[in-house]
Amino acid sequence: MIYIKTSELMKLINYGLIIISFSVVKMLYAVDMESIPHVSEKASNSFKYDYLYASSHRAFAIAPGGAWSWVASKATENEAKQEALKACATHTQQKCALFAVNEQVIFNYRDWYTLWGPYKTKQQVKALTSGVLVGQKFPDLVYTNPAGKKTSIHALKGKVRFVHFWGSWCPSCGKEFPAIMDLYRILNDVLPEQVEFVIVQVRESIEISKLWQSSNSLTSLPLSDSGIQSEGDSLLYLRDGETINDRHLARIFPATYVLDKNGVVVFSNMGSVENWTEYVNFFKNAVEYSGK
């Protein structure tokens, strides 16, 4: 049997604590230098104050749109990775990616921006059902574009589509509006005529929407007209003449869908997004690789 003096044991414990603290500090520095994309302050705090001090093996996973989850005390690193991704997937339709494993940040931005793909081919799209879930072909909504022409979502062939449902009566809609304007400005600059913005009002007329937009000096974002005329009007029209309730498209407002060049849903978000510019490279990927 090996005996260790109490003083020597304390030195070993202190040395171990120093190593652990150094690892945590290194990781905190890495996260401060390159913050966790899309997630909320709650997620960032959970990472910094809970995850980093949890038992190994552990892993932290995130998804475009802000979903996140982490696990700890797993038998192996591989188990931690799989369980974190599985837990993250229960909160989102998006693909999840690993941000950290044990004490190491392994996040890769290059892979992150490909998570809207792989995109459906034109042949694969023929077999898709219509719906609002990721991987489904979005309903062919009829609307009047900013130029006054009546058209539909699937008439925009060859373009990635940003479809947004909002109303001036909705506080979070108004709060998000400047962030959408920033995205519109940037994408018009870096991807000219490649992304179509379809910003349609719900539960009010287009005249009321435009009045709010003008009074708040936010007129640089073109509005389309859903055809809704009043607060009690909740039905939107499809190209085949059928109607669809706005709550089928949006459980809450605002609601946003991104469609690839074939009109397939690749991203959706119920509620407002604080910083849409974080998605610019996702749009670049969709423009380059979808529609084949």
Summary of the structure (lengths in Angstrom):
residues: 292
radius of gyration: 23.5
end to end distance: 69.7
largest distance: 88.3
contacts: 902
relative contact order: 0.13
helix: 38%
strand: 20%
